Amino acid sequence: LPVSLAWPSLVQTGSFWFFYYEATPYFWMMDIVLAITLALTDKNDCRSRFRSYMCQAFPRDASVVLVDIFLISGLVDEDFRLFTMLRLLRALKFRAVMSMFENRLATRGNMVLV
């Protein structure tokens, strides 16, 4: 992972990564809304899926959004290493999504599991 994922002060104003940091909180907020919506619209087991999301993935998702908001707004100094390292939690989410995508491709026979 590039260092610029955790420390946006290394990024030049007006570059792609600058826009990335400005748009990231909105992306993660929409991700939370979509995950809750999908959990609540499950016809088979709505309560169980909602409870599972709220207990397992929601704390991680919410912490990523709060860290981004605190750092972008300047409420917390970017030199506070704990908050900047927490930004890298989003890598866990991408890894989980890619694993799920690969498993679905493999079950359809489009990909061989290694």
C-alpha positions in Angstrom: 0.0 0.0 0.0 1.3 3.4 -0.8 2.2 5.7 2.1 -0.1 8.3 0.7 -3.2 6.2 1.7 -2.5 7.0 5.3 -0.8 10.4 5.1 -2.6 12.8 2.7 -0.3 15.7 3.5 2.2 14.1 1.2 -0.2 14.5 -1.7 -0.2 17.6 -3.8 -3.4 19.7 -4.0 -5.4 19.1 -7.2 -4.0 15.7 -7.8 -6.0 12.5 -8.1 -5.1 11.4 -4.5 -6.2 14.8 -3.2 -9.6 14.3 -4.7 -9.6 10.7 -3.4 -9.2 12.0 0.2 -12.0 14.5 -0.3 -14.4 11.9 -1.7 -13.5 8.9 0.4 -15.8 9.7 3.4 -18.8 10.0 1.1 -18.0 6.7 -0.5 -17.8 4.9 2.9 -21.0 6.6 4.2 -22.8 5.2 1.1 -21.2 1.8 1.7 -22.7 1.8 5.2 -26.1 2.8 4.0 -26.0 0.1 1.3 -24.9 -2.6 3.7 -27.7 -1.7 6.2 -30.2 -1.6 3.3 -29.2 -5.0 2.0 -29.3 -6.5 5.5 -32.8 -5.1 6.1 -34.2 -6.1 2.7 -33.2 -9.8 3.1 -36.5 -11.7 3.0 -35.2 -14.8 4.8 -33.3 -13.6 7.8 -33.5 -9.8 8.1 -32.8 -9.5 11.8 -29.9 -11.9 11.9 -28.1 -10.2 9.0 -28.7 -6.7 10.4 -27.4 -7.8 13.8 -24.4 -9.5 12.2 -23.5 -6.4 10.3 -24.0 -4.1 13.2 -21.8 -6.2 15.5 -19.1 -7.2 13.0 -18.5 -4.9 10.1 -20.2 -1.6 11.2 -17.6 -0.7 13.9 -14.9 -1.0 11.3 -16.8 1.0 8.6 -17.9 3.7 11.0 -14.3 4.1 12.4 -13.0 4.6 8.9 -15.5 7.3 8.2 -14.9 9.1 11.5 -11.2 9.0 11.1 -11.4 10.5 7.6 -13.8 13.2 8.8 -11.6 14.1 11.8 -8.4 14.2 9.7 -9.9 16.1 6.8 -11.6 18.7 9.0 -8.5 19.3 11.0 -10.0 18.3 14.3 -7.1 15.9 14.9 -3.5 16.7 13.8 -2.3 14.4 11.0 0.8 13.7 13.0 -1.2 11.7 15.5 -0.1 8.3 14.1 -2.9 6.2 15.5 -5.6 7.9 13.5 -3.5 7.9 10.3 -2.9 4.2 10.7 -6.6 3.5 11.2 -7.1 4.8 7.7 -5.5 1.6 6.5 -8.4 -0.4 7.9 -10.2 0.0 4.6 -7.7 -2.4 3.1 -9.3 -5.1 5.1 -12.7 -4.3 3.5 -11.2 -4.5 0.0 -9.6 -7.8 0.7 -12.9 -9.3 2.0 -14.8 -8.0 -1.1 -12.2 -9.4 -3.5 -12.2 -12.8 -1.7 -16.0 -12.9 -2.0 -15.9 -12.0 -5.7 -13.3 -14.7 -6.4 -15.4 -17.3 -4.5 -18.4 -16.4 -6.6 -16.5 -16.7 -9.8 -15.0 -20.1 -8.7 -18.5 -21.5 -7.8 -19.8 -20.5 -11.3 -16.8 -22.3 -12.9 -15.3 -19.1 -14.3 -12.2 -19.4 -12.2 -10.1 -22.1 -10.7 -9.3 -21.8 -7.0 -5.7 -21.9 -6.2 
